[in-house]
Amino acid sequence: MAARKSSRRPTGKRAAGKAPPRARAPKSSARKKEPRRPAGTTKLPAVSLGPSIIEPPAVDLDSGAAVSQALALSRSLETIESTYEAWDEVRAAHARNRLRFDQERRRLDEQGELLLGAVRSAAEIPPPPPSAPQPDALVAASDATAVDHFLTEARARLETARVRLAAEEQAAAEAYQRAAAQLRATARERIEARVRLAPPYVRLFPRTVVPDHRILHLERPGPDDALALFFTFTGRIPSRYGALFDDSTDDVFTGPTSLYPDEGVPSEELRPSPMRLRLLLDAQPEVWPLKGYLLLAISAAEGPRFVRWVSRGPVLEAELEEGYGFRNLLSREEAEQITGALLKLKLAGRLELELGRA
């Protein structure tokens, strides 16, 4: 059967055989016109700090290697002297690092002041007249927005550098404290072992200089014996190995200092009075940074008093606390009190005492 043709007839444009019109793309948005700039100004490029404007902190720390070498030295030799040598090296490395951090902090301050001052000066440069073209630097400086952006970025980078420097300084200080605490504990352990194995031996020489007045001398001990005697007298350890024999001075007119600038003792407190010395030492539960003498506390009718045993060539000479200083000329009763304190240590088994001939 033949196919039946549709009776519907095409209508409209399609009936004429024409293709449907393409959809028209939407018109692009009209380009916004920039506002007209006032006369005498020019469009500026973006202003940004280059990487070399504010340099990051650059502190060449040597604490890591120094601490590792110092601890290795202390472990390898296992002597009191090697422990103090390691302690001295760690302390010296810490001092060098502190100096470098101070220098870097000053550099950042100086660099920041110079840069910020330069930016403020640039902000005050008036805009050039439109008829006279100027270099780009002057044109940029005349734009307040660009200068503000530059100043804000400079301050941010400077603050970032300071924060980073403070963090590095804190990390270095904590590393030093850990190493110093380890060496401090090792030194005390070895000195205590030395005292247990062989209590320090001393010979006391009383001398009569005028009727009823005495001068007391102890035979000068060796370095390890001096540390053992220091610990026996005070229950603390010194901060330096050769502290008893150190008579160095930073001022020939005032004589040697009586303390080292160790364990937090400030540099202005290195020649304290006896009263101030007691306060400083009370704040030091483990280490006493004494320099040039041993210290012994005795009981007297007027209260506890310090006796310094100062190195005088082949002997140590007793000096008794009095007022704002010490004196070596002792009354008979004072000489007996000092000798009694030594005898008490002997009876407790902590000291070997012998009376010698003057």
C-alpha positions as CSV (number, residue, x, y, z in Angstrom):
1,M,0.0,0.0,0.0
2,A,1.4,3.4,-0.9
3,A,2.5,5.7,2.0
4,R,-0.1,8.2,2.8
5,K,1.1,11.8,2.4
6,S,0.6,14.2,5.2
7,S,-2.0,16.8,4.5
8,R,-0.3,19.4,6.7
9,R,1.5,22.1,4.8
10,P,4.6,23.8,6.2
11,T,4.1,27.3,7.3
12,G,6.1,30.3,8.2
13,K,9.8,30.9,7.3
14,R,10.6,27.2,7.3
15,A,8.2,26.7,4.6
16,A,10.2,29.0,2.4
17,G,13.3,26.7,3.0
18,K,15.2,29.3,5.1
19,A,17.3,28.3,8.1
20,P,16.3,29.6,11.5
21,P,18.2,32.7,12.6
22,R,21.2,32.2,15.0
23,A,20.8,33.4,18.5
24,R,22.5,36.8,18.9
25,A,25.2,36.9,21.5
26,P,24.6,39.4,24.2
27,K,26.5,42.6,23.8
28,S,29.6,42.9,25.8
29,S,29.4,45.1,28.8
30,A,30.5,48.6,28.0
31,R,34.0,49.3,29.1
32,K,33.9,51.5,32.2
33,K,35.5,54.8,31.7
34,E,38.1,55.7,34.3
35,P,37.5,59.0,36.1
36,R,39.5,61.8,34.8
37,R,42.6,62.3,37.0
38,P,43.2,65.8,38.2
39,A,45.7,67.9,36.3
40,G,49.3,67.5,37.4
41,T,49.0,63.8,38.3
42,T,50.0,60.6,36.5
43,K,48.8,57.0,36.8
44,L,51.3,55.2,38.9
45,P,52.6,51.6,38.7
46,A,52.0,49.3,41.7
47,V,54.6,49.9,44.4
48,S,56.0,46.9,46.3
49,L,59.0,46.3,48.4
50,G,61.7,44.3,46.8
51,P,63.2,41.3,48.6
52,S,66.4,43.2,49.5
53,I,64.7,46.2,51.1
54,I,64.2,44.6,54.5
55,E,66.7,41.7,54.8
56,P,65.7,38.8,57.1
57,P,67.7,38.2,60.2
58,A,71.0,36.5,59.5
59,V,72.7,35.3,62.7
60,D,75.4,32.7,62.2
61,L,74.9,30.6,65.3
62,D,77.6,28.3,66.5
63,S,75.9,27.1,69.6
64,G,74.8,23.8,68.1
65,A,78.3,22.6,67.2
66,A,79.9,24.1,70.3
67,V,77.4,22.5,72.6
68,S,77.8,19.1,70.9
69,Q,81.6,19.2,71.1
70,A,81.5,20.4,74.7
71,L,79.2,17.6,75.9
72,A,81.3,15.1,74.0
73,L,84.4,16.4,75.8
74,S,82.7,16.1,79.2
75,R,81.6,12.5,78.5
76,S,84.9,11.3,77.1
77,L,87.2,12.4,79.8
78,E,84.9,12.1,82.8
79,T,86.9,14.5,85.0
80,I,85.9,17.5,87.0
81,E,88.3,19.7,84.9
82,S,86.9,18.5,81.6
83,T,83.3,19.2,82.8
84,Y,84.3,22.8,83.6
85,E,86.1,23.2,80.3
86,A,82.9,22.1,78.5
87,W,80.9,24.4,80.6
88,D,83.2,27.3,79.8
89,E,82.9,26.6,76.1
90,V,79.1,26.5,76.2
91,R,79.1,29.7,78.1
92,A,81.5,31.4,75.6
93,A,79.3,30.2,72.7
94,H,76.3,31.7,74.4
95,A,78.0,35.0,74.9
96,R,79.0,35.1,71.2
97,N,75.5,34.3,70.2
98,R,74.1,37.1,72.4
99,L,76.5,39.5,70.9
100,R,75.4,38.5,67.4
101,F,71.8,38.9,68.2
102,D,72.4,42.3,69.7
103,Q,74.2,43.4,66.5
104,E,71.4,42.0,64.3
105,R,68.8,43.7,66.4
106,R,70.6,47.1,66.0
107,R,70.9,46.5,62.3
108,L,67.2,46.0,62.0
109,D,66.5,49.0,64.0
110,E,68.8,51.2,62.0
111,Q,67.6,49.8,58.7
112,G,64.0,50.3,59.7
113,E,64.5,53.9,60.9
114,L,66.3,54.8,57.7
115,L,63.7,53.2,55.5
116,L,60.7,54.6,57.3
117,G,62.3,58.0,57.4
118,A,62.9,57.9,53.7
119,V,59.3,57.0,53.0
120,R,58.0,59.9,55.1
121,S,60.3,62.2,53.3
122,A,59.0,60.9,49.9
123,A,55.5,61.5,51.0
124,E,56.3,65.2,51.5
125,I,57.6,65.7,47.9
126,P,55.0,67.9,46.1
127,P,53.6,66.6,42.7
128,P,55.4,67.9,39.6
129,P,53.7,70.4,37.3
130,P,52.0,68.7,34.3
131,S,54.1,70.6,31.8
132,A,57.4,69.3,33.3
133,P,57.8,65.6,33.1
134,Q,59.6,64.1,36.1
135,P,61.4,60.8,36.8
136,D,59.2,57.9,37.8
137,A,60.6,57.9,41.4
138,L,59.3,61.4,42.0
139,V,56.0,60.7,40.3
140,A,55.5,57.6,42.5
141,A,56.5,59.6,45.6
142,S,53.8,62.1,44.9
143,D,51.0,59.6,45.0
144,A,49.8,59.3,48.6
145,T,48.2,55.9,48.1
146,A,51.4,54.3,46.8
147,V,53.4,55.8,49.6
148,D,51.0,54.5,52.2
149,H,51.1,51.1,50.7
150,F,54.9,51.2,50.6
151,L,55.0,52.3,54.3
152,T,52.6,49.6,55.4
153,E,54.5,46.9,53.7
154,A,57.8,48.1,55.1
155,R,56.5,48.1,58.6
156,A,55.0,44.6,58.2
157,R,58.3,43.2,56.9
158,L,60.3,44.9,59.6
159,E,58.0,43.5,62.3
160,T,58.2,40.0,60.7
161,A,62.0,40.2,60.8
162,R,62.0,41.3,64.5
163,V,59.6,38.5,65.4
164,R,61.8,35.9,63.6
165,L,64.9,37.2,65.3
166,A,63.3,37.0,68.8
167,A,62.2,33.4,68.1
168,E,65.7,32.4,67.0
169,E,67.2,34.1,70.1
170,Q,64.7,32.4,72.4
171,A,65.6,29.0,70.8
172,A,69.3,29.6,71.2
173,A,68.9,30.6,74.9
174,E,66.8,27.5,75.6
175,A,69.5,25.3,74.0
176,Y,72.1,27.0,76.2
177,Q,70.1,26.5,79.3
178,R,69.6,22.8,78.6
179,A,73.3,22.3,78.0
180,A,74.3,24.4,81.1
181,A,71.9,22.5,83.3
182,Q,73.3,19.2,82.1
183,L,76.9,20.3,82.7
184,R,76.0,21.8,86.1
185,A,74.5,18.6,87.2
186,T,77.5,16.6,86.0
187,A,80.0,18.9,87.8
188,R,78.1,18.6,91.0
189,E,77.9,14.8,90.7
190,R,81.7,14.5,90.2
191,I,82.6,16.9,93.0
192,E,80.3,15.1,95.4
193,A,81.9,11.8,94.4
194,R,85.4,13.3,95.0
195,V,84.4,14.5,98.5
196,R,82.9,11.1,99.4
197,L,86.0,9.2,98.3
198,A,88.5,11.6,99.9
199,P,87.3,14.4,102.1
200,P,89.5,17.5,101.5
201,Y,92.6,17.8,103.7
202,V,93.6,21.2,105.1
203,R,96.4,22.5,107.3
204,L,95.6,25.5,109.5
205,F,98.4,27.9,110.5
206,P,97.5,30.4,113.2
207,R,99.8,33.4,113.5
208,T,100.0,35.9,116.4
209,V,100.9,39.3,115.1
210,V,100.0,41.5,118.1
211,P,98.9,40.5,121.6
212,D,95.5,38.9,121.5
213,H,95.2,39.2,117.7
214,R,95.6,36.5,115.1
215,I,95.9,35.9,111.4
216,L,94.7,32.5,110.1
217,H,96.2,30.8,107.1
218,L,95.2,27.5,105.3
219,E,97.7,25.7,103.1
220,R,96.8,26.4,99.5
221,P,95.0,23.4,97.9
222,G,95.2,22.1,94.4
223,P,92.5,22.8,91.8
224,D,90.4,19.7,92.5
225,D,90.9,20.0,96.2
226,A,89.8,23.6,96.1
227,L,86.5,22.5,94.4
228,A,86.0,19.9,97.1
229,L,86.7,22.4,99.8
230,F,84.3,24.9,98.2
231,F,81.6,22.3,98.2
232,T,82.4,21.2,101.8
233,F,82.2,24.8,103.0
234,T,79.0,25.9,101.1
235,G,77.1,22.8,99.8
236,R,77.3,24.6,96.3
237,I,79.7,24.3,93.4
238,P,81.7,27.2,91.9
239,S,80.8,28.4,88.4
240,R,84.5,28.3,87.2
241,Y,87.2,25.6,87.7
242,G,90.0,27.9,88.7
243,A,87.9,30.4,90.5
244,L,89.9,30.3,93.8
245,F,93.1,31.3,92.0
246,D,91.7,34.0,89.7
247,D,92.8,37.5,90.7
248,S,92.2,39.2,87.4
249,T,90.6,42.6,87.4
250,D,88.8,44.9,84.9
251,D,89.8,48.0,86.9
252,V,93.3,48.4,88.4
253,F,92.0,51.2,90.7
254,T,89.4,49.1,92.4
255,G,91.0,45.7,92.5
256,P,89.7,42.3,91.4
257,T,85.9,41.6,91.4
258,S,84.6,39.2,94.0
259,L,82.0,37.6,91.7
260,Y,81.8,36.4,88.1
261,P,79.0,37.6,85.9
262,D,77.6,34.1,85.9
263,E,74.2,32.6,86.9
264,G,72.4,35.8,86.3
265,V,74.6,38.1,88.4
266,P,74.5,41.5,86.8
267,S,77.8,43.2,85.8
268,E,77.1,46.1,88.3
269,E,77.0,43.7,91.2
270,L,80.5,42.1,90.9
271,R,81.9,43.9,93.9
272,P,79.0,43.6,96.5
273,S,79.1,44.4,100.2
274,P,78.8,41.5,102.6
275,M,75.1,42.2,103.1
276,R,74.5,42.4,99.4
277,L,76.6,39.3,98.8
278,R,74.4,37.3,101.1
279,L,71.3,38.4,99.2
280,L,72.8,37.5,95.9
281,L,73.9,34.1,97.1
282,D,70.6,33.3,98.7
283,A,69.1,33.4,95.2
284,Q,71.6,30.8,93.9
285,P,70.6,27.4,95.2
286,E,73.2,25.3,93.2
287,V,76.0,27.5,91.9
288,W,77.9,30.3,93.6
289,P,80.0,32.4,91.1
290,L,82.7,33.4,93.7
291,K,86.0,34.6,92.4
292,G,89.3,34.5,94.1
293,Y,88.3,33.1,97.5
294,L,86.4,30.4,99.4
295,L,83.5,31.3,101.6
296,L,82.7,29.8,105.0
297,A,79.7,30.8,107.2
298,I,80.3,30.8,111.0
299,S,77.9,31.4,113.9
300,A,78.6,34.3,116.2
301,A,76.9,36.0,119.1
302,E,75.8,38.8,116.7
303,G,74.5,36.4,114.1
304,P,76.0,34.4,111.1
305,R,79.0,36.0,109.5
306,F,81.0,35.2,106.4
307,V,84.7,34.3,106.4
308,R,86.5,34.6,103.1
309,W,89.6,32.5,102.5
310,V,91.5,34.6,100.0
311,S,94.3,33.3,97.9
312,R,97.6,34.9,99.1
313,G,100.4,33.1,97.3
314,P,101.1,29.7,99.0
315,V,98.3,30.2,101.5
316,L,94.7,31.1,101.9
317,E,94.1,34.0,104.4
318,A,91.0,34.3,106.5
319,E,89.1,37.6,106.3
320,L,86.1,38.1,108.6
321,E,83.0,40.0,107.5
322,E,82.7,43.4,109.2
323,G,80.3,46.2,108.2
324,Y,80.8,46.9,104.4
325,G,84.0,44.9,104.0
326,F,86.3,42.2,105.4
327,R,89.3,42.3,107.6
328,N,92.1,39.8,108.2
329,L,93.2,40.8,111.7
330,L,91.2,38.7,114.1
331,S,90.7,38.8,117.8
332,R,91.4,35.7,119.8
333,E,87.7,34.9,120.2
334,E,87.1,35.4,116.4
335,A,90.1,33.1,115.6
336,E,88.6,30.5,117.9
337,Q,85.2,30.7,116.3
338,I,86.7,30.2,112.8
339,T,88.8,27.3,114.0
340,G,85.8,25.8,115.8
341,A,83.8,25.8,112.5
342,L,86.6,23.9,110.8
343,L,86.8,21.5,113.7
344,K,83.0,20.8,113.5
345,L,83.4,19.8,109.8
346,K,86.2,17.5,110.8
347,L,84.1,15.8,113.5
348,A,81.3,15.3,111.0
349,G,83.7,13.4,108.7
350,R,83.6,16.1,106.0
351,L,87.1,17.5,106.4
352,E,90.6,16.4,107.4
353,L,92.1,19.1,109.6
354,E,95.6,19.5,110.9
355,L,97.1,22.3,112.8
356,G,100.5,23.4,111.5
357,R,103.3,25.5,112.8
358,A,103.2,29.1,111.6
